[in-house]
């Protein structure tokens, strides 16, 4: 089993969720996050004063998958989240040793 964490632009969330749903992935966790990479920050004007926004709003999607679902999920996220501009985000894939569904006690792939 694998965990995919994808950090994307907030306005792409619905497209990514629908792309994952189309390939049979229905459960995911979404967190509003802030960060920066190569995109860095930008300057904004507020009540006549300029200030630097160091951290940009992003959305982090987390989903636990079987090994067979990982590549299709990565492809779906890339296609749905890509704008072609800096700041499109990143995808991280890590191994998951165990999953337990609290309600039923099911474990691992049955619990996904």
C-alpha positions in Angstrom: 0.0 0.0 0.0 1.1 3.6 -0.7 0.2 7.0 0.5 0.0 9.8 -2.1 0.3 13.4 -0.9 -0.3 16.0 -3.6 0.2 19.7 -2.9 -1.8 21.6 -5.6 -3.3 25.0 -6.4 -6.6 25.4 -4.5 -8.7 26.1 -7.6 -7.7 22.7 -9.1 -9.1 20.7 -6.2 -12.5 19.9 -7.8 -10.8 18.8 -11.0 -8.4 16.5 -9.2 -11.2 15.0 -7.0 -13.3 14.3 -10.1 -10.3 12.8 -12.0 -9.6 10.5 -9.0 -13.3 9.5 -8.8 -13.3 8.6 -12.5 -10.6 6.0 -11.9 -12.4 4.5 -8.9 -10.7 6.4 -6.0 -13.5 7.8 -3.8 -11.9 8.5 -0.4 -9.3 11.3 0.3 -8.4 13.8 2.9 -7.9 17.5 2.0 -6.0 20.1 4.1 -5.6 23.8 3.4 -1.8 24.5 3.6 0.6 27.3 2.9 4.0 27.1 1.4 6.4 28.2 -1.3 9.1 26.7 -3.5 10.4 28.1 -6.7 7.3 30.2 -7.0 8.3 32.1 -3.9 6.1 34.8 -2.6 4.7 38.0 -4.2 3.9 41.6 -3.2 0.4 42.7 -2.6 -1.2 46.1 -1.9 -3.4 46.4 1.2 -4.9 49.8 2.2 -2.2 51.6 0.4 0.7 49.7 1.9 2.8 47.1 0.1 3.6 43.8 1.9 5.2 40.6 0.9 3.2 37.3 0.9 5.9 34.7 1.7 3.6 31.7 1.9 1.1 31.0 -0.8 -2.2 29.1 -0.3 -2.2 25.5 -1.5 -4.3 22.4 -0.9 -2.8 19.1 0.2 -4.6 15.9 -0.8 -3.8 12.6 0.9 -5.0 9.3 -0.3 -4.1 5.7 0.6 -4.0 3.2 -2.3 -3.2 -0.3 -3.3 0.1 -0.6 -5.3 -1.8 -1.1 -8.5 -3.7 2.2 -8.1 -0.7 4.4 -7.6 0.4 5.1 -11.2 -3.2 5.7 -12.5 -3.7 8.1 -9.6 -0.5 10.0 -10.2 -1.4 10.3 -13.9 -4.9 11.6 -13.0 -3.6 14.1 -10.5 -1.0 15.4 -13.0 -3.5 15.8 -15.8 -6.1 17.5 -13.6 -3.7 19.8 -11.6 -1.4 21.0 -14.3 -1.6 24.6 -15.5 1.8 24.7 -17.0 2.8 27.5 -14.8 5.2 27.7 -11.8 3.5 26.6 -8.6 1.5 23.7 -10.0 2.6 21.6 -7.0 4.2 18.3 -6.2 3.3 14.6 -5.6 4.9 12.5 -2.9 4.5 8.8 -2.7 5.4 6.9 0.5 4.9 3.3 1.8 2.1 2.5 4.2 2.7 -0.4 6.6 -0.8 -0.9 8.0 -4.3 0.5 7.7 -7.2 -0.2 10.2 -10.8 0.8 9.7 -11.9 1.8 13.1 -15.6 1.0 12.7 -15.2 -2.6 11.5 -11.7 -3.5 12.4 -10.9 -4.4 8.8 -7.2 -4.1 8.0 -4.9 -3.2 5.1 -6.4 -3.3 1.6 -9.8 -4.2 2.9 -9.8 -1.0 5.0 -8.9 1.3 2.2 
